[in-house]
Amino acid sequence: MRIAFLGDIMGRTGREAVIGQLPELRRSLGLDFIIINAENAAGGFGITRGIAEDLFDAGADCLTTGNHAFDQRDEIPFFDQETRLLRPANYPASNPGRGAGLYTSRDGRQVLVIQVHGQRFMNPVDDMVPAIERELEGVKLGREADAIVVDVHAEASSEKYSVGHYLDGRVSLVCGSHTHVPTADVQVLPAGTAYQTDAGMCGDYDSVIGMDKTVPIEQLVTKMRSARMQPAAGPATICGIVVDTDDKTGLSTGAWALRVGGRLAETLPPAR
């Protein structure tokens, strides 16, 4: 399979770029399954039903979120209604929605997607490992699932790396989200799991992690904030990772950074 994971969609410019270009990316790159982190898609804070439906219509197969999952309070019931929309698996069980899903690709193969939320430098949540093990129970890579992808929504790179090595050989891809900066460490780990510390964001990189730079700079200089931060509105770069998996084992045979449009230098995986 060829699977793409796109980093956090940031505001209008990010979602318009993804919605506009996703059908062509699926075609030109030969993508079988597309996962997108969309927790900042609604003005930088959360996601709405309408935005999710637009992303699904454009070709997304699964949407993950993170610490801003429930920021759009009126949209919280949607997490119980849409199985393709995930929140972190290590959130309280009483929270709306689910932290994992087993999905069928367009050609009939099974893809398990799991999302967890980091513990270091973030709001307190349950341990990631028991949550991951719970979602993996009864689903073995290459048997019940043709591919398994884990989105680690976390601040600390060391924490993400630890999850990657812990799961090496058991899942197809471990990819980080949340920091909005694409890391240069795309690789296949020794036992066959593809890894990237952070996929980056789909948004305007003439910004401070996707926000218009005026208010963050003011806060840096004066230690005060005169206005609410707003997403930057310039041309967006679509950032993510593309992996190829082995049909028998589900392990990754290749991994490449994906960057298209906007300010960052373009990089594409090889033709399939």
N, C-alpha and C positions, 0 to 999 in steps of 0.2 A: 504494500500500500504506500501511497504518498500522502502524508498528513501535514497540514500547516497549522501552526499555533500563532495567532497574532496577539501582540501585546495590547495593553490597556488603550481602548479608544478614548480619546480626550476631547470632549466637547463636540460642537457642531462640525468644525473643520475636519476632525478625525473621522467622525461617523460618515460624513458626506464622501470623504475620500474612499473609505472602505466600501460603502454601499455602491459607489460609482465604479470602482475598479475590481471588486471581488469576482464578478462573473468572468471577466477576462483573465484574471489571475488563475481561477480554477481551470479554465480552458487551456491557457498557454503553458501552465506549469504541470498540468495533468494531475490536479489535486483530487484525491478520493474522499477526503474528510477534512473539514475546516472547523477549528475551535478558536473562539475569540474571547478575550477578556473585555467585558463591556461595562465595568463598574463605574467608569467616569463618563459614560456616553451622554448623560443628560446634564448638560451644563457643567460638567466636571464632577458631579455628585450623583451617583446612582444611575438607574436605568428605568425606562418606562415601557409599558406594554407596546406602545406604538413603535418605539425605537427597536425593541427586540424583534417585532414582526417585520420591520423593514430589513433588519440584518438577516433574518431567516429567509426572507424573500430573495435577498441578494446572493444567498448561497451558504450562509453559516449553518453548520450542523449542530453546534452546541455553543452556548454562551456561559462563561464563568464570570464571577464577580470578585468580591473581597470585602475589605473593611467598609466600603461605601455601599454595600449591597442594598441596604434598607433605607438609604437617605431620602428617597422619594416615597414619603410615607403613604400616600394614596395608592401607590403601586404595589405595596407589600403582598396583597392577596394573590398577585400574579405568580409569585414564587410557588404557591401551592397548585396553581393551575397549569403551568407550563413545565413539562418534564425536561425540556432541553435547556432550561435555565438553572444554573447551579449557584449555591452559596457554599461557603466553606464547610467541609464535613465535620470539623472539630468545633463548630458552633453548638450551642445548647440544642439538644434534641427537640425542645419545645419551639424552636424557631421555625418559621414557615420554610417550606421548600425542602431541598435535599442537597447532599454534598457530593453525590456521584450519580452517574447514569450509564447504563449499557445501551448503546445506540447502534442502529443498523445503517451502514453506509448505502449509497445509492446502488452499489453492485452487490449488496447483500451480506457484507462482512460485518463483524461485531467489534465495536470500539467502546472500551470502558474509559470514561473520563472521571477523574477524581480531582477535587479541589480541597486544599487545606490552607490554613491561615497561620503565619508565623507567630512565635511567642516573643522574640527578642525585639525590643524597641517598638512594640505595638501594643494595642489594647489586650488585656488578659483574655486568653482563650484556653480551651483544653489542649492537652498534648496532641501533637500531630500524629505520632506513631500509632497509638491505638486506633485512631480514626482511619488511618490508611489501611491498617491490618483488617479492620472491620469491613471496609469496602472491598478489599481483595479476597476476603474469605469466600471460597467456592468458585473463584474466577481465576483460572490459571492462564497465563499468556501462552498463546499457541494452541489452546484447547477451547475453553469457553469464550475467550476473547482473541480476536486476530491482532488487536493492538490495545495497549493501555497507555494513557497519557495522564500525568499528574501535574497540575498547576499549583505551584507553591507560591502563594501570595504573601510575600515576606520582605522585610527590610534588610535583614542581615545576610550578606553573601555567604558567610560561613554556615549559617543554618541551612541555606538552600543547597550548598555543596554536600553537607552531611546527609540530607535527604536523598540527593542524587546517588551518592555512593552506597547508602543503605539499600536502595532499591535497584542497584545495578544488577542486570540480569533477570529482573522480575517484571520490569515494565519496558515499554518502547521508548518513552520520552519523559524526562523530568524537566520542566521549564519554569523558571521564576517569572513572576510579574510583580507589580506594585511600584517599583522605583522609577519607572518611566525613562530609563536610560538603557539602551541596548548594550550588552556586554560582548566582548570580543573573544569569548571562550566557548563557542559552539564546538562540540566534539561528540564522539562516541566513546563512552567509558569502557574500561577493559572487558567487562562481561556483556557488553552489547546494548546498553541503554544510552540513548542520545541525551545530551544535557546542554543547557544554557542557563547561566545565573539569572539573567533577566532579558526578556524578549524586547524590552523597550516599550514605547507607546506608539499609537497611531495618532499623531497630532503635530502641532506646529513646534519645531525645535528652536525657533527664535523666541524663546520663552524661558521660564523657570519651571521645569518639569511639566510643561504644558499650560501653565498659567501666564497670562499677560505679565510681563516682567516689571511693570511700573510699581505695583504694590509690594512685591517681594523685595525690590531694591530699596524702596522707602523704608520698609521694616528693617532691612539690614543696616541702613544708615542711622535711622532715628529710633529704632526699637519700638516704633509705634506703627499702627496700621490705620489709615484714614478711610479705607473703603474695603468692601468685600472683594476677594480675588475672583477674577473671571478668566475663563479659558482664552488662550491666545487664538487669534482668528486668521493667522497667515496660512500659507499652503502647508498641507500635512505630509509627513513622511509615514508611509505604512511600514511598520517594523514587526518582524516575527522570526520564526524558525520553520524550516521545512525538513522533514525527515522521510527517508525511505525505509520500509520494514521488510523483513524476510517473510514470505508467505507461509512457511512452515513453523518458524519459531516465534514470530512477532517481534524479534529483536531488530534493532536499527542497523542498516547496512550503510547509511550515509546521513549526514546532517549538514545543513547550510543555513547561514543567516539570510534573511530576506529584508531588503530595504528598497522602497520604491517611492519616488516623488519627493517633493519638498526640498529641504536643505541638505540632508545627509547624502553621502555618496551612495549610488545605487549598487546593490549586490543581489544577484539572483542565483538560484540553484541551477545545476546543469539541466539541459533538456532531458526529458524522460524517454 
